[in-house]
Amino acid sequence: MLPATQPLAPERPRAGRRSRQLMLRVLPAVLALLLLICLGTYLLVDNALKQDADVQQRSRTFIARSIEQVRNEMGRNIINYSKWGEAYKNLHTRVNEVWANEQRNVGDIPFALYGYDGALVIGPQGRTVYAVIQGKPSSVQASDWIEGDLDGLLAAARDARNEETSVVRALRVNGTPALAAAATITPGWDPAIERTPGAASVMMFVTVLDAARLAVLSDSYGMPPLSLSPSAPPKGLQSMPLLDSATQVHWRAPTPGRALLRQTLPIFIAGVLALSGVLFMLLRHALASARQVDAQIDALHATQAGLTHSEQRFRDIAEASSDWLWELDAQGRLTYLSERFTQVTGEPRDHWLGRPLSELLQPSAETPLPDWLAQANAPGRQSRETLLCHYRDHGSRQRVCKITSRAIAGGAGHRGTATDITNEMQAQARVLHLSLHDWLTDLPNRLQLQQFLASQLGAHRQPVAVLCLDLDRFKPVNDAWGHAFGDLLLQQVASRLRAQTPAGGMAARLGGDEFVVVLPGERHVEAIEQLCAQLVQALGQPFTLQAQAIHIGTSIGIALAPEHAQDPAELLRKADIALYQAKNAGRSTWRIYDSAMDALLRRP
């Protein structure tokens, strides 16, 4: 030790060396920080530009798909009205305006339901024999109202290859772009109506794409505001052709990247400047505090010894995720319970102290709790091994927890944690249920159906009958009353299917108005057809929804295993082929698959 009168000069060079060492350590970190700031700025700008380019491409793809969806919807709607025996009798064979307008089989329905500006019928001689414009009957001729290649559209609709389909093209109405859907009027699948010789009449639906209609489409499909023009877009706008026409669709693509830069770049620069100032102040403070480091380290060493014992105890507990803590003596009796115990279980701690832990917790495994405690702390076992246990809370409700354990030094007992995972287990069970069931009807979904078929066709190797059901007249009900009404109807259909499905079978929903009933072990065709008759009768009964009597029906296709297929996917495919034949044969009937049906489908 230095004499009291001797100056402490030797300490100053040591402190100075510590300051220089600090500078040598900090300088590389500062340079690395500057490099990271530059790299971060570059990545921020580059990411913003790439994000804008990606959003522009996505918006183009989305708008193209949305326009195609509008096109497909018009095509489907015109088919629903034109491929219909009643329409053939009342709009082709003769024009019955009472049937069309007053009975609202056509009339203002396309305008009110779909917003179509025009519904027209062009007769075999090329004259407009029926027209409704803006929901009101009109005597206008299609050639006077519609501009563009109307004759080409009519010729395409009358093409024999399009007899069962429709044609949608872009034309103009009074100079405004419009979409026109056309289809020949046929009896459809009605065998009772005989076709008349000669050219077919053509039904047309026309929707004018004015500013109001474009606004409705943009809002309905979540697209940016659209505009139409025959020329190239102004600067800053994106464009694409409207179907195959010369009309261009324009829109302004979002630029979230540039917006992000405008918001974040000033904040980022301000943050860098503020960080630089803070680092400078911290460096000054660190240099000023360098001489105090040794004294602080000595103080930490002095206090560390006093904290070692308590730190060891709480480190053991902190190593396990916990809700409440417990401690046992050598006989397995509870000597300590944390306050959290009462909050979780509702039980007072004093009620359990001094009692064996095995009275409170019952392990899910076969190993008794005392044996598990001994094994969990044996040499070579994982220190964080857990045990799943059940217990009842103060309200006698069954709860689930997992416990961990550590032996107390000297064989004085055990201490550990208990984590309540009841909500987690319930959530996992709910997720599993949702993954295997249809959210609307709570019937098994496609995944559970595939698993069920695989188990029946795989391990059990027993006969299986698969019934594919498709609802008749469901789409008109859904279109007329709305999707919420249709959802209620599907739920009642599912309820009737459950009631008709025999024990051991399965009723599942594939999606839309398609359902499947599986009958394991059924090999008798008579029993299968009897069930089909019951299903047709059950679904043919009126459904009462919102004080309305709704009439639908069902068509059924049947495939049998192992006769027709032994693979679940192939069995479903053949049942679907049989369903197609059943719908062609008329509503509310069923067909059993045979190989000739495949040949019919492959016939050109």
N, C-alpha and C positions, 0 to 999 in steps of 0.2 A: 504494500500500500504506500502511496506517495505521502510524504510529509504534508502537514496542513498548510505550510507556508509555501510549498512548491506550486507554481502555476500549472494549469492543466493544458499546456500548449500541445502536447502530443495528440490530444483528442481532435484538434481542428483539422489536421491533414486527413484523419480518418473520415471525418464528416465530409470534407471536401471530396474525397475519393468516392464516398457513397453517393454524393450528388452527381459526379461524373458518370458513375455506373448507372444511376437512374436515367440520365440523359441518353446514354448509349442503348439502354433497354427501350426507352420510350420512342426514340427517333424512328426505328424500323416500324413500330406500330403506327406512328403518325403517317409515314409514307404509305403503309399498307391501307390505312383508312382513306387517304386521298385517292389511291388507286380504286378502292371499292366504291367511293363516291362517283368517280368518273364512270366506272363500269355500270353502276346502278342507274346513272343518268342515261347512258346509252341504251341499256336494256329497257328502261321505261319508255323512251321515245320509240325504239324499235318495236316493242310490244304494242304500243298504241297504234302505230301505222299498220302492223299486221292484223290487229284486231279490227280496224276499219275495213281492210281489204276482205277479211273473213266475213264480216257482217254484210258487206255489199254482196258477196257471192251467195251468202245464205238468204238474203232478202230476195235475190233474183230467183233462186231455187224455190223459195217458199211462195212467191207470187206466181211463178209458173205452175206450181202444183195446185195453188188455190184456183187459178183460172181453169185448169184442167178439171178440178173438182166441180166447179160451176158447170162446165161443159158436160161432164158425166151425169150430174144431177138433172140437167135439162133433158139429156138423152133418156134417162130412166123414166122421168115423169111423162114424156111424150109417148113412151112405150106403154105405160100403164093406161093411158087414155085411148091409144089407137089400136092396140092389139086386144080387142074386146068385142065379143059378139054383139052386145047391145049397140056399141058405137058403129059397128059395121051395118046393122039394120037401120039405124036412125040417122047416119051421116053419110053413108055411101049408097046403099040401095035406094034410099030416099032421104031427104033432109027434113027431119022432124024437129022443128024449133021448140015445140012444147016440151019434148023430151030433153032437149039440150039446155034450154034456157029456164023454162018455168020449173021443171023438175030438177034443175041445177046439176045435171050430169056433166055438163061442161059449163056453159054460160060464164058467170063471173067467178067461178071457182079458181081457175088458174091465176086470175089477177089477185083475188083475195088471199089465196093460200100461198102462192109462190111469188106474187108480184110481177107476173108476166103481162106485158103491155098488150099483146095480141094473141088471140087463139083463132086460127083460120083453117078452113078445109077447102082444098083446091080439087075440083072434080076431075074426072077422067079427060074432059075436053079442055082442061087448062083454065077454066074460069073459077073464080072464088064463089063457092056456093054457100058458105057459112063464115061469118066473121064476128068476133067480139073484140072491140078495141077499148082498152082502159076499163074493162068490166062491163061495157055496154054494147048491145047488138049494133052492127054496122053493116052497110051495104058496100063498103069499100072493096075494090079489087086489090089483090095482093101485089100485082105488078105496078099499081099506082101508088101504093103505100111503101113498098120495100124497094130500095135501090141496090144495085149490084147484080151478081150472077144468080138470080132467082131460078132461072131455068136449069142451071147446073145443079143447084140444090135439089130441085124436084126430080131431076133425072137420077141423081145419086140415090135419093130415097126410094125411087121405083126400081132401082137395080135389084135383080133377083137375089144377089148376094146379101143385100141389106133388108130382106123381107121381114126378118125377125128382129132387126136392130133399128137404130135411128142414125141420122146424120145431123151434126151440129156444125154450122159455119158462121163466120163473121160477115155481116152485110151492113147496110145503112138504112135508117128510117128518117126521112126528111133531113138528110145530111148528117145525122147523128149516128155514130157506130152502134151496132146492135148485134146480139147473138140470136140466131134462128135455129131451132131444132125441128126436124121434119122426119116423119115416118109414115109409111103406108098404113091405111086402115084395113085391118084383117079381122077375121073372126077369132083369132087367137087359138086357144085350145078348146073352143066350144064346138063339139062335133055335130050339134043340132042345127047349125046354121050352114047353109050351102052357099058356096061362093058363086058370084055372078061372073060371067066371062067379060073380058075386056080389061082396059087399064084400071089401075087402082086409084082411089082417091088418096090424097096426102093431107095429113093433119100437121099443122105448124104451130109452135109456140115461139113467140118473139119477145125478147126483153131488150128495151132500149137502154144503152149504157150512157145515160146523161149524167150530169154532175151528181144529182141526188141518188141515182142508182149506184154509181161508183162509191159514194160515201157509205151507203148501206153495205155494199160488198166489203169495203175496207174495214168497217166496224165489225161485220159478222165473222170475217176470217182473220181479224187481227193484222191486217196489212197496213202499210203506210198509205197516206192519201194518194189516190191514183188520178191520172188525167190521160186523155186520148188525143192524138193528132196524127195526121198523115205524114208529118215531117220529122226530122231528127230532133232529139230533145234539146232544150236549152242547156247552157253550161251548168254543171253541178247536178244534173238529173240523170238517173239511169233509165234505160228503155229496153223493150223487147217487143217482138211482133205479137199482135192479138191473134191467137191461133195461127192460121196460115195466111192471114191477110196482110195488106200493106199498112194497115193502121198500127201505130206504135203506142204501146202502153208506157207512160212516164211515171216515175216516182222519185222521191228524194230519199236515198238510203241513209239510215242513221250513221253518225260518226261518233260512237262512244269513245273511241280512242282519243280523238282530238279534244273532245269534251273533258275527258279525264286529264289530259295534259294541261288544259287551261285551268283546271281546278287544283291539280296536285303540284304542277311544276313550281309555281310561286311559293307554295307551302314547303316544297322540298328544298328550294334554294334558301328560304328563310331558315329552315331547320338546319341546313348545313352551316350557315353563318352562325346561328345560335350555338350549334355544337362546337364549332371552332372556338368561339368565345369561351364556352364552358371548359373545353379542353385546355385552353391557355390558362384560365384561372386555376383549374385543377393541377396543372403542371407547376405553376408557381407555388400553390399550396403544398404540393408533394415535395418540392425542393426545400421549402421552409420547414417541413415536418420531418425531413430525413434524419435530423439529429435526434429526434424523439423515438425513432423506431426501436432502438436497442432497449430503451427503458420500457416501452410497451411490451416487447417480447418477454422481457424478464418478468413483468407483471402477469402476463398470460401464463408463463410457466409456473409461477407461484400459485395461481388459482386453479390450474389444471389438476393438480394432485388432489385438491379438496373436492373436485367435481367428478372424479373418476368413478367412485362407487355408485352414485346416483345416476350417472350417465349410462353405466352398464345396464342398470335395471330398466331404464326407459328405452334404451336402444333395442333390447329384446322385444319390447312391446311394439315399438314403432316399426319394426321390420314386417309386421303383419298388418294388412288392412283390417280395420276393426270398426264395430259399432259400440260394443261394450266390452269391458275388461273383467277378467276373473282370475282368482288365485286359489289354489288348493293346498291343503297340508298333505303330509305323507299318507294319511288315511283316505285321501280323496274328498275331504269335506271342504266346502267353500269357506274361505277366510276373508275374501275381499271381493266386492262387486262395485264397479264404477257407477256413478250417478246415472249414466246413460242407460243402464240396465232397466231402471224403473220407467224411463221415458219410452223405451222400446216395447217392454213386455207388460207394463202396467202393474207389475208385481212390486211390493215393497222389498227393499234389500234385506231388511231384518228378518223377513219371513223365510229367507233361504240361507242366510249365513249359518254355518254349522251343519248344514245338511249335505249329503253327497250330490255331486254334480250329475250323477247318473239318474237321480230322481227328476231333475229338471229337463235334461236332454236325452232323447232316444235316438241313437244312431240309425241312419238309413241302411248301413251295411250290417252284416251279420256279426261283425266283431264287437264284443261288449266295449263300452267306453273305457273302463280301467285298462283293458288289454291294449286298446288303441293308444292310450296315453303312454304306456310303457314302450310300445313298438315305435311310436312317432319320435321318441327321443333316444332310440337305440343308435349306436355308432353306425355311420354309413347311410342313415336315412336323411331325406331332404328336410332342411330346417323349416321350410314353409309348407309342409304337407298339411292338407286340410281334410276335415271329416264333415260330411253332410249330416245334419241332425234335424229332428222335428221336436217341437214343443208347443204347449198351449199357453196363450197369453192370459191376462187377467179376465178377459171376456170369453174364455174357453174356445177361442178361435185357433185353428191349426196354423202354425207358422213354420217356416223353414229357415235354418241358419247354417253357416259353415264356421267351424272353429279351427284355430291353430293352437299349438301348445309348445312350450319350452320347459325343460326341467329346471328347477331351482337348484343352484349349486349345493352340494352336500346331501342330496336326496331329501331335501326338506319339503318337496311337493312339486307342483307345476303352476305355471301362470300362462295365460294366453288371451286370445280375443275371440269374440263371437260376432259375426256379421250377419244381420238379417237380410235374406235375399228372397223373401216371399214375393215382393212386387216384381222382381226380376224374373222369377220362375213363372209367375202368372203372365207376364208380358211375353216370354218366350213361347208359352203355350198358345197365347192369342196369335202371335205371328205365325206359328206353325199351322193353326187353324185357317188363317187367312190365306196362306200359301196353297192350301189344298181345297179351298171352297170359293165358289162364285160370290162376289161381294153383294150382288143384288138379291139373289134368291137363296143364298146359303146352301145351294146344292153343291156336290162335288164338282170341281172344275176339270179342265182338260188334263192337268197334271195328275190329279188323283185318279181320273178315269184310266189314263195310260198305265199307272201303277197297278190298279185293280185288274185290268185286262192282262197285264204281264204276269201277275201272280196266278191268275186263273189258268192262263194258257201255258205257263211255265211249269211251276212246281206241281200244281194240282192235275194238269193234263186232263181236264174234264170238259164235257161239251159246254159251249157258251153260245147264247143267242144275243146278238146286238141289234137293237131297234133304234134307228135314226129317225127323229121326228122333226118336222118343219111345220110351223103354224101357218094355216091358211088365213088370208085376209087380215093378217096382223099389220102389215105396212100401211094400208089405208087408215086403219084405226090410229096407228102411231102418228101418221102425218096429220090427220084431222084433229086429234085431241091433244097432241103434244107428247114429248118424251116422258114427262113425269107420269102421265096417264098410262103410257105404254109400260113403264116400269112397274106400276101397280098391277097391270094385267099379267105381266110376266111372273110376278110373285104369286098370284093366284094360280097360274098355270103350274108353277113349281109345286104348290101345295097339293094340287090334284094328282100330279105325277107321283109324289111321295105316297099318297094314299093308295094308288093303284099298283105300285111296285111291290112285288112279293118279298117276303122275308129272305134275306141272303142276297137279294139283287141290289142294283144301284141305279138311281136316276141322277143324271149329270147334265150340266148346261155347258155347251161348247161356246156360246156367244150369240148375240142377237136373238133370233127366235128359233135357234137350233138346240135340240135336246137329245139325249141318248139314254136309253134304258138297257141295262145289261142283266141277263138272266143266266147265272151260272148253273150248270148241271141240267139244263133243260134241253131235251133232244126231241120231244114230241111236237111236231108241227101244229097239231090240232090245239094243243095248249097255248102255243105261241100266238096262233091266230085268234084264239079266244081272248088273250090279253090285249091284242091289237084292237079287237072290237070294243073291249072295255075302255081302252084309252081313247079311241075315236068317239065313243059315246060320252065319256067324261069331259073331254075337251070340247065336244059339240054342244054341251049344255050352256045356257046363257051365263055370262059373267056380269055381276052387278057391281058397277063402279060409279061412284058419285051419282047415284040414282039413275044410272043409265044401264040398260040391258045390252051387253056387247056380245055379238055372235061371231065366233071364229071357228076354226076346225083344225084338223091336223092330217098330214100325210105321213106315212111310215114306210121306211125301207128296212128290210131284214136281211142280215147275213149271219151264217151259222159257222161255228168252229167245232170240229176240224174240217167239215165238208168244204167250206168255201175258202178259208184261210186260217193260218195258225199264228200269224203275226198281228199284233194289235192295230198297227197303222193300216195294214192291208185289209183287215176285217172291217175297220171303220170306212175305208174307201169303198169297199164293195157294198156295204150297207148304204152309203151315200148314193151309189149308182142305182141301187134298188129304189131309194127315195125319189130320185129323179124320174124313174119310170112310173112310180106311184103318182107323182104330181102331173105327169103327162096323161095319165089315165083318168084324171078327174080328182076333185078334192075329197077328203075324208075317206081315204082308202089306203091299202097297204100292198106292197109287193115283196116277194122273197127273191133274193138275188139268184140269177143263173148266168152261165157263161155267155149266153146269147146277148145279154144286156151290154157286155163289153164290146161285142162286135157292132151293136147298134151305135155305140158312142164313137167307135173308130170309123164308121162309115162316112165318107165325105159328103 
